Amino acid sequence: MSARRPAEPDWVLWDGDCGFCRRSVEWIARHDDAGRFRLVPYQDAPAPPMTPALRAAAPHAVHVVTADGRVLRAGRAFLHVLDRLGWHATARLLRVPGAGGPAARRRLL
């Protein structure tokens, strides 16, 4: 039986100057015991994954760049994070229109 190689982590790019973003990323870090995510303020992100278009969009919302190259923004990014962390029921609930609450009007949802 061969050892499985761990999957490449997804990049979570967030605004390093945003307290709400920092607290959200701290939550991710506390729950990511398997190293599924590379958490980097967009201001410090290397290229790749950073691109000029992503650098222009990053101040306005949290972004996830998946290991396969997909770019997810705002709510879709955070729902992806919840799913990868095993919070499937929570992610499903938040996908229901109107269930996002105040965070829906902020940077995450």
trRosetta pair geometry for C-beta under 8 A, 3 or more apart (Angstrom, degrees):
i j d omega theta_ij theta_ji phi_ij phi_ji
6 35 7.2 23 170 82 147 120
7 36 7.7 19 78 -128 112 71
7 67 6.0 -124 168 -23 97 171
8 67 4.0 137 77 -130 104 120
9 35 5.9 -90 -78 152 125 76
9 36 5.7 134 -129 161 85 25
9 37 5.4 152 -175 -113 112 8
9 38 4.6 122 103 -29 129 86
9 67 7.0 151 86 -72 14 105
10 36 6.5 5 22 153 93 78
10 37 5.4 -32 68 -109 83 70
10 38 7.1 -159 92 22 34 78
10 64 5.4 14 158 -174 125 103
10 65 6.6 172 -169 82 76 46
10 66 4.9 -32 -116 -118 109 49
10 67 5.8 -87 -78 -32 65 74
10 80 7.5 -138 167 136 171 123
10 84 7.0 -124 14 -73 136 171
11 37 7.5 108 -127 -162 12 72
11 38 5.0 -33 -105 69 61 103
11 40 6.4 -37 -159 29 96 112
11 45 7.0 82 -176 -135 136 123
11 49 4.9 -154 20 24 160 151
11 63 8.0 5 107 109 95 87
11 64 6.7 155 82 -157 57 50
11 65 4.2 5 52 51 111 98
12 25 6.5 163 119 -118 132 98
12 28 6.4 12 13 126 176 170
12 37 5.0 17 -13 -172 114 123
12 38 7.0 175 20 78 71 47
12 39 4.9 -14 63 -108 112 66
12 40 7.2 142 74 26 59 61
12 62 6.7 -8 -172 -176 89 107
12 63 7.6 159 -157 86 44 47
12 64 5.5 -19 -101 -101 65 79
12 77 7.4 122 -130 173 82 116
12 81 6.8 49 -96 -91 128 126
13 40 6.1 -22 -104 77 65 84
13 41 7.5 58 -159 175 61 18
13 42 4.4 69 176 -83 104 86
13 45 5.4 -9 -117 -63 113 151
13 49 7.4 -135 -48 87 129 120
13 50 7.4 132 -113 -86 148 87
13 54 7.2 54 76 166 167 116
13 58 5.5 -66 135 -129 120 122
13 62 7.1 157 81 -162 54 56
13 63 4.5 -12 59 64 105 96
13 64 7.5 -179 18 -84 76 27
13 65 6.8 44 -13 -8 116 100
14 18 7.0 -113 164 55 92 117
14 21 4.3 166 177 176 115 120
14 22 7.4 161 127 -70 134 44
14 24 7.2 -173 -128 76 150 111
14 25 5.3 -137 28 -58 162 129
14 39 7.3 -9 13 -165 119 83
14 40 7.8 152 28 85 75 37
14 41 6.0 -65 77 -113 71 53
14 42 6.5 -169 59 -22 18 86
14 58 7.9 -163 -119 -172 9 97
14 62 4.9 -7 -100 -116 87 89
14 63 7.8 -169 -68 30 49 62
15 18 3.9 62 89 -2 114 117
15 21 4.8 129 52 16 81 166
15 41 6.8 24 177 -150 14 89
15 42 6.4 -20 -85 22 47 109
15 43 7.8 67 -146 -24 49 100
15 58 6.9 153 -72 148 76 83
15 59 5.7 78 -99 -135 119 51
15 62 7.8 -100 -1 -78 79 64
15 107 7.3 -101 12 -140 121 164
16 21 7.7 -88 -69 96 18 129
16 22 7.3 67 -148 -78 42 100
16 41 2.9 20 -58 -137 109 148
16 42 7.3 -144 -14 35 89 60
16 43 5.0 -80 21 25 127 120
16 44 6.9 74 -49 -5 147 103
17 43 7.7 77 -22 -29 93 142
18 21 3.7 64 88 12 116 114
18 22 6.5 174 91 -15 60 82
18 107 6.8 31 169 -7 161 161
19 22 5.5 -52 -145 35 33 113
19 23 6.4 31 158 -16 66 103
20 23 6.0 -55 -150 37 28 108
20 24 6.5 30 151 -19 62 108
20 106 6.1 -103 151 -180 158 142
20 107 6.5 137 100 27 123 116
20 108 7.9 -123 145 -25 111 105
21 24 5.6 -57 -150 36 32 113
21 25 6.3 28 154 -16 67 107
21 62 6.1 166 -131 -74 102 102
21 107 6.0 -30 -75 82 97 152
22 25 5.8 -57 -147 39 30 108
22 26 6.3 35 152 -23 64 104
23 26 5.5 -49 -146 33 33 115
23 27 6.7 40 151 -22 63 100
24 27 5.7 -51 -157 30 33 114
24 28 6.8 34 146 -18 64 101
24 62 6.9 -93 103 -67 146 152
24 78 7.5 -63 -174 -111 132 120
24 108 6.1 -174 -121 -79 157 130
25 28 5.4 -46 -150 33 39 115
25 29 6.4 42 151 -21 67 102
25 39 5.1 129 -166 -162 112 130
26 29 5.6 -51 -147 35 33 114
26 30 6.5 36 153 -21 64 103
27 30 5.9 -54 -151 33 31 111
27 31 6.6 8 158 -2 64 113
28 31 6.2 -77 -151 48 28 98
28 32 5.7 22 160 -24 71 120
28 37 6.0 -39 160 64 125 159
28 39 6.3 151 92 -87 126 131
28 81 5.9 -58 -114 -172 119 135
28 85 7.4 -131 -140 -68 71 140
29 32 5.9 -58 -129 35 26 108
29 39 6.0 -69 -71 2 99 160
31 85 5.1 36 132 -157 120 136
31 87 8.0 2 171 -35 152 120
32 35 6.6 104 152 -76 100 18
32 36 5.4 -123 -148 37 106 89
32 37 5.3 -80 -128 30 159 103
32 85 6.4 -81 -83 -104 71 103
36 84 5.0 166 159 155 151 122
36 85 7.0 -156 48 -77 149 63
37 64 7.9 -70 -125 -129 109 105
37 81 6.9 21 -75 -125 144 97
37 84 7.4 119 -52 104 99 144
40 44 5.6 -124 -177 84 96 98
40 45 4.9 118 118 -87 128 81
41 44 5.0 69 67 16 89 101
41 45 7.2 -139 95 -33 43 84
42 45 5.2 -36 -144 1 42 124
42 50 7.0 126 -161 -107 78 116
42 54 7.6 -151 -144 141 119 91
42 55 6.7 155 166 -123 114 59
42 58 3.6 138 -130 162 168 149
42 59 7.2 -125 67 -60 145 54
42 63 7.3 66 -84 34 121 113
45 49 6.6 -58 175 61 122 83
45 50 4.3 132 111 -52 110 120
45 58 7.9 -154 19 -115 141 164
46 49 7.7 79 80 21 66 54
46 50 6.3 -177 104 17 23 110
47 50 4.5 -81 -81 71 75 85
47 51 6.7 110 -131 -80 107 42
48 51 7.3 5 -118 -57 78 82
48 65 8.0 -158 170 155 96 158
49 54 7.2 -60 134 97 83 174
49 65 4.0 150 -179 92 152 167
50 54 5.6 -146 -147 84 54 123
50 55 5.7 58 -173 -61 106 95
50 58 8.0 -30 -126 -39 97 149
51 54 4.5 90 48 10 80 104
51 55 6.9 -142 88 -8 39 87
52 55 5.7 -53 -144 35 30 113
52 56 6.6 30 156 -19 63 104
53 56 5.8 -55 -153 34 32 111
53 57 6.5 19 154 -10 66 111
54 57 5.8 -62 -144 44 34 105
54 58 5.9 49 157 -44 68 104
54 63 6.4 -176 -157 120 100 171
54 65 7.5 4 -131 -68 153 123
54 71 6.6 -129 -99 -132 113 144
55 58 5.8 -39 -137 14 27 120
56 59 7.9 -60 177 16 29 99
57 60 6.0 -75 -173 41 53 109
57 61 6.9 -35 160 42 88 96
57 63 6.8 84 108 -64 110 137
57 73 6.8 -67 157 -114 132 129
58 61 7.5 -107 -143 61 29 56
58 63 5.8 -78 -106 4 79 127
60 107 7.2 179 153 -124 40 93
61 73 5.1 62 103 -177 139 90
61 74 3.9 -52 -162 -71 137 86
61 77 7.4 144 147 16 104 138
61 107 5.0 175 -121 -163 51 78
61 108 7.7 152 -155 -82 82 20
62 73 7.7 145 84 -161 50 47
62 74 6.5 116 51 -100 72 33
62 77 5.2 -157 109 96 92 145
62 78 6.5 72 79 -57 136 92
62 107 5.6 99 -15 141 83 104
62 108 5.8 14 20 -104 127 63
63 71 6.1 -14 -170 -168 114 90
63 72 6.7 150 -160 79 60 51
63 73 5.4 -20 -105 -104 81 64
63 74 8.0 -3 -80 -29 57 48
63 77 5.7 -142 -140 -92 24 150
64 71 7.4 159 82 -154 50 43
64 72 4.4 -7 57 57 98 105
64 77 4.1 156 -2 -145 99 92
64 80 5.4 -141 63 77 161 138
64 81 6.6 -166 -76 -53 143 91
65 69 7.1 -20 -176 -143 90 31
65 70 7.4 169 -154 83 47 43
65 71 5.5 -15 -102 -101 74 72
65 72 7.9 -171 -76 22 29 71
66 69 6.6 -35 73 36 80 22
66 70 4.4 15 30 50 121 91
66 71 7.9 -137 9 -68 79 28
66 72 7.0 63 -33 -8 100 108
66 80 7.3 -102 -76 -179 110 148
72 76 4.4 -128 -166 115 101 101
72 77 4.2 152 114 -83 97 66
72 80 5.2 91 84 -9 171 147
73 76 6.1 43 56 49 51 106
73 77 5.7 -30 -163 -30 5 113
74 77 6.0 119 45 18 18 105
74 78 7.3 -47 151 -1 37 100
74 107 6.5 -132 -120 172 82 48
74 108 6.4 122 -167 167 61 18
74 109 6.4 108 159 -133 91 8
75 78 5.9 -59 -145 40 33 103
75 79 6.1 33 157 -19 69 106
75 94 7.6 -160 -163 149 103 114
75 100 6.6 -54 -115 -111 129 139
75 104 6.9 22 -84 -127 128 70
75 108 6.4 79 -86 137 54 58
75 109 3.8 61 -96 -141 101 54
76 79 5.7 -52 -142 38 31 111
76 80 6.4 38 154 -23 63 104
77 80 5.7 -56 -156 32 29 114
77 81 6.6 30 148 -19 64 104
77 108 7.7 -117 73 -153 99 62
78 81 5.3 -47 -150 33 40 116
78 82 6.4 43 151 -20 67 100
78 94 8.0 -73 106 132 107 156
78 108 4.6 43 -42 -174 152 98
78 109 6.4 -71 48 -70 138 73
79 82 5.6 -49 -148 35 35 113
79 83 6.4 37 152 -19 64 104
79 91 4.8 109 -158 -151 78 99
79 94 6.1 -158 -97 92 99 120
79 95 6.4 80 -131 -71 144 91
80 83 5.7 -55 -150 37 30 112
80 84 6.3 26 155 -15 66 108
81 84 5.9 -59 -146 39 29 107
81 85 6.2 21 158 -13 65 112
82 85 5.9 -65 -146 42 27 106
82 87 4.2 -79 -170 76 85 113
82 88 7.6 153 135 -78 91 25
82 90 5.5 -119 -169 90 135 107
82 91 4.0 166 100 -70 125 102
82 94 7.3 105 21 32 168 139
83 86 7.9 60 176 -54 28 15
83 87 7.2 -85 -67 64 24 67
83 88 6.0 59 -124 -99 66 67
83 91 4.9 14 -60 -43 78 175
87 90 4.3 -27 163 39 104 121
87 91 5.9 117 105 -26 82 92
88 91 5.7 -58 -147 38 30 111
88 92 6.2 32 155 -21 66 105
89 92 5.6 -52 -148 35 31 113
89 93 6.4 33 153 -19 64 105
90 93 5.7 -54 -149 36 31 112
90 94 6.3 25 156 -13 65 109
91 94 5.9 -60 -146 42 30 107
91 95 6.6 37 152 -29 63 104
92 95 5.7 -54 -155 25 32 115
92 96 7.7 44 146 -31 59 90
93 96 6.0 -40 -171 6 42 114
93 99 5.8 -145 154 163 73 154
94 99 5.5 -150 -124 104 36 114
94 100 6.0 72 -159 -92 87 67
94 109 7.0 -113 -178 -114 117 135
95 99 7.6 8 53 51 26 130
96 99 4.2 66 73 -16 95 135
100 103 5.9 -117 169 76 88 83
100 104 2.9 97 109 -69 131 114
100 109 4.0 -178 -154 139 131 151
101 104 6.0 140 62 -6 36 100
101 109 7.9 73 53 55 65 153
102 105 6.1 -60 -167 34 48 103
102 106 6.9 42 141 -19 73 108
103 106 5.2 -60 -151 36 48 114
103 108 5.0 -25 173 59 109 117
103 109 4.9 76 117 16 90 115
104 109 4.0 -59 -103 103 54 116
105 109 7.9 -3 -7 78 31 88
106 109 7.2 53 55 37 75 74
